[in-house]
């Protein structure tokens, strides 16, 4: 069995102060994918950011205190890829891929389009390029688990206030149609929904108002898998007993080994 965790830490140093690295050893995860580290590699020399028992890999953004991804893995990957050859994926450290025996695990931080029209256009350009990358991955002779803050909800079940958010980035028709393509045309699967079809399963809550207290959330963080991994999905969980950031860790158990 393999346990894979994905989490947007909204600043890995802030998450450390909130107990993330005390919690992590209790989860016995094989791979941990982190988005929005908001730190340069030279700011992460403290041993806490290199947990015992894990090989740690960081991909930071050129801009300080912004974006960034990480992967922690118990098994040393055969190869680590931190570049897609285009921006903003590369300059903002939004992509990190660890290749194992027949399997790759990816940590991805999709841009948010909520701050401005310019940000939304940037997100659309990223989506177009990344869709081609997703197609290319499907042509490879290996399986993929793509752990990400996708910054998109797919269905009405995936956010509390879906009616009032139909014109907001994260639930726009164009964004949802993109996920339709990813699932229906390219063939990826939302591993969480294979084993949990219940409503009100969210991974992000606004810091405004009482969103967390009232569970007014969005399911933005999930693990996409290639179709041959469908039968290996064992269990899904969202950890909400503690708050390490405005996102919650999303945990998946799979019936395969990482070698």
C-alpha distance (Angstrom), angle and dihedral (degrees) to the residues before:
residue distance angle dihedral
X1 . . .
X2 3.79 . .
X3 3.80 126.6 .
X4 3.80 117.4 -156.0
X5 3.80 123.2 -173.9
X6 3.78 127.5 -166.1
X7 3.80 123.3 -169.5
X8 3.78 139.2 163.4
X9 3.79 102.7 -140.7
X10 3.83 95.9 -171.1
X11 3.80 86.7 -139.9
X12 3.80 117.3 0.4
X13 3.81 92.5 -142.0
X14 3.81 90.2 54.5
X15 3.82 90.1 48.0
X16 3.80 89.0 51.6
X17 3.80 90.0 55.7
X18 3.81 88.8 51.3
X19 3.80 93.8 55.4
X20 3.81 103.2 -95.8
X21 3.80 94.3 137.1
X22 3.81 92.3 47.9
X23 3.81 89.1 53.3
X24 3.80 97.5 44.6
X25 3.85 98.6 72.2
X26 3.82 89.8 53.9
X27 3.81 90.3 63.3
X28 3.82 99.0 59.8
X29 3.81 90.1 -146.0
X30 3.78 121.2 179.2
X31 3.80 94.6 -156.5
X32 3.81 129.3 16.4
X33 3.80 119.8 -165.4
X34 3.80 117.4 -162.7
X35 3.78 129.9 -169.4
X36 3.80 130.9 -167.6
X37 3.78 97.8 23.9
X38 3.83 89.8 166.3
X39 3.79 91.7 -158.7
X40 3.78 140.6 102.2
X41 3.78 116.3 -121.3
X42 3.81 91.8 -113.8
X43 3.82 88.5 59.3
X44 3.81 90.9 59.1
X45 3.80 101.1 63.1
X46 3.82 92.9 115.5
X47 3.83 109.0 107.1
X48 3.81 89.9 -123.9
X49 3.82 87.9 75.2
X50 3.80 90.8 54.7
X51 3.82 101.5 54.6
X52 3.77 117.6 -151.9
X53 3.78 113.0 -98.1
X54 3.81 95.0 24.5
X55 3.77 136.8 98.4
X56 3.81 104.1 -135.6
X57 3.78 128.0 -150.8
X58 3.80 127.3 -178.6
X59 3.78 131.0 -170.9
X60 3.78 110.2 -169.3
X61 3.79 131.4 -169.4
X62 3.79 123.7 -111.1
X63 3.79 87.6 -123.8
X64 3.79 110.6 74.9
X65 3.80 118.8 -117.9
X66 3.80 92.7 14.3
X67 3.80 138.7 112.3
X68 3.84 116.3 -40.8
X69 3.81 134.0 150.9
X70 3.80 137.4 -137.2
X71 3.79 140.8 -169.4
X72 3.80 126.8 -158.2
X73 3.79 115.3 -166.8
X74 3.81 132.9 -179.9
X75 3.81 90.2 -153.6
X76 3.78 116.6 56.6
X77 3.82 107.9 -114.9
X78 3.78 119.2 -122.3
X79 3.80 88.1 -132.1
X80 3.81 138.2 0.7
X81 3.81 120.8 -151.0
X82 3.80 119.2 -162.7
X83 3.80 101.1 166.3
X84 3.80 135.4 67.5
X85 3.78 94.0 -179.1
X86 3.79 96.2 -113.6
X87 3.77 140.3 77.7
X88 2.94 144.1 -78.0
X89 3.80 86.8 20.4
X90 3.80 92.5 62.5
X91 3.81 103.5 32.8
X92 3.80 91.4 47.1
X93 3.82 97.1 43.6
X94 3.79 92.7 -123.0
X95 3.81 99.4 147.0
X96 3.78 134.4 55.7
X97 3.81 125.6 164.8
X98 3.80 128.6 -170.2
X99 3.82 116.2 -163.6
X100 3.78 119.8 -152.5
X101 3.80 132.6 168.4
X102 3.82 103.1 -48.7
X103 3.80 92.6 -26.5
X104 3.79 136.0 82.0
X105 3.81 127.1 -164.7
X106 3.80 118.0 -158.1
X107 3.80 131.0 -163.3
X108 3.80 110.3 -155.3
X109 3.79 133.1 178.7
X110 3.79 110.6 -163.4
X111 3.82 114.7 -155.4
X112 3.77 118.1 -105.1
X113 3.77 117.5 -124.6
X114 3.77 98.0 -165.5
X115 3.81 102.2 97.2
X116 3.82 100.7 64.5
X117 3.81 146.4 -22.1
X118 3.80 87.8 -94.8
X119 3.81 90.5 54.9
X120 3.80 90.7 49.5
X121 3.81 91.6 51.4
X122 3.80 89.2 50.1
X123 3.79 89.1 51.9
X124 3.81 92.4 50.3
X125 3.81 91.3 50.8
X126 3.80 89.7 49.8
X127 3.82 90.8 49.2
X128 3.81 91.8 51.5
X129 3.80 93.2 50.9
X130 3.78 94.1 41.6
X131 3.80 92.5 51.1
X132 3.80 88.1 60.4
X133 3.79 89.3 49.3
X134 3.81 90.2 51.2
X135 3.80 89.0 52.1
X136 3.81 90.5 50.1
X137 3.80 91.8 51.3
X138 3.80 90.5 54.7
X139 3.81 89.1 59.3
X140 3.80 91.3 59.5
X141 3.78 122.4 93.1
X142 3.77 96.1 -118.0
X143 3.78 140.5 76.3
X144 3.79 124.6 -107.5
X145 3.80 137.2 -151.4
X146 3.80 109.7 -168.4
X147 3.79 111.6 -163.0
X148 3.76 113.0 -168.4
X149 3.70 154.0 148.8
X150 3.79 90.2 -123.7
X151 3.81 93.8 -178.1
X152 3.83 87.9 -142.8
X153 3.79 133.1 98.7
X154 3.78 113.5 -150.5
X155 3.79 106.3 -161.6
X156 3.80 137.7 21.0
X157 3.80 88.4 -103.9
X158 3.80 88.9 63.8
X159 3.80 98.1 70.4
X160 3.77 134.7 33.9
X161 3.80 101.7 -133.5
X162 3.79 99.1 37.5
X163 3.81 95.7 148.8
X164 3.80 94.6 58.1
X165 3.82 92.9 42.3
X166 3.80 100.0 54.3
X167 3.81 90.0 105.1
X168 3.81 95.6 42.1
X169 3.80 127.1 92.8
X170 3.77 109.6 -97.9
X171 3.79 93.6 45.0
X172 3.78 104.4 38.2
X173 3.83 117.9 136.2
X174 3.81 90.1 -117.0
X175 3.80 92.2 53.8
X176 3.78 93.4 46.8
X177 3.82 90.5 47.7
X178 3.80 88.5 53.5
X179 3.79 89.6 57.2
X180 3.81 88.8 47.5
X181 3.80 86.9 58.6
X182 3.78 92.9 47.2
X183 3.80 91.3 52.1
X184 3.79 105.3 31.2
X185 3.80 101.9 33.3
X186 3.80 106.3 25.1
X187 3.80 93.3 34.8
X188 3.80 107.4 -127.8
X189 3.80 120.7 146.8
X190 3.79 132.6 -141.0
X191 3.81 98.4 -125.3
X192 3.81 94.1 -161.8
X193 3.80 93.9 58.1
X194 3.80 91.7 49.7
X195 3.80 89.1 71.3
X196 3.83 104.9 18.6
X197 3.80 120.7 46.6
X198 3.79 95.8 161.5
X199 3.83 122.8 123.6
X200 3.80 127.6 -116.6
X201 3.79 94.2 41.3
X202 3.79 100.2 141.5
X203 3.80 134.5 166.4
X204 3.83 102.3 -171.5
X205 3.80 133.2 49.0
X206 3.77 128.0 -177.6
X207 3.78 115.7 -113.9
X208 3.79 88.1 -134.1
X209 3.78 121.9 98.6
X210 3.79 117.8 -21.8
X211 3.81 97.9 -41.6
X212 3.81 94.8 134.7
X213 3.81 95.2 42.6
X214 3.81 91.3 49.0
X215 3.81 95.4 38.7
X216 3.81 92.2 -121.3
X217 3.76 94.3 159.2
X218 3.79 150.1 139.7
X219 3.83 129.5 -127.5
X220 3.80 98.9 -132.3
X221 3.81 100.6 143.3
X222 3.79 120.9 70.7
X223 3.77 145.1 133.3
X224 3.80 119.1 -108.4
X225 3.79 115.6 -158.2
X226 3.78 136.7 -169.1
X227 3.83 113.8 -105.5
X228 3.80 97.5 -106.6
X229 3.81 88.4 64.7
X230 3.82 92.4 59.1
X231 3.80 95.6 101.2
X232 3.80 92.7 46.3
X233 3.83 95.1 66.5
X234 3.81 107.7 110.1
X235 3.80 108.3 165.6
X236 3.79 144.4 -9.1
X237 3.77 131.4 -153.3
X238 3.79 140.8 170.8
X239 3.80 112.9 -149.6
X240 3.80 111.4 -137.2
X241 3.81 104.7 152.3
X242 3.80 90.4 98.8
X243 3.80 132.4 22.8
X244 3.78 117.4 -130.5
X245 3.82 94.7 163.0
X246 3.81 140.0 -19.2
X247 3.84 85.8 -73.2
X248 3.80 126.8 65.3
X249 3.81 124.7 -135.8
X250 3.79 112.8 -101.2
X251 3.80 112.8 -147.8
X252 3.80 127.8 -161.8
X253 3.80 129.6 -176.0
X254 3.80 118.2 -155.1
X255 3.79 133.7 -170.7
X256 3.78 96.4 -125.5
X257 3.78 137.2 84.2
X258 3.78 125.2 -120.1
X259 3.79 110.6 -135.2
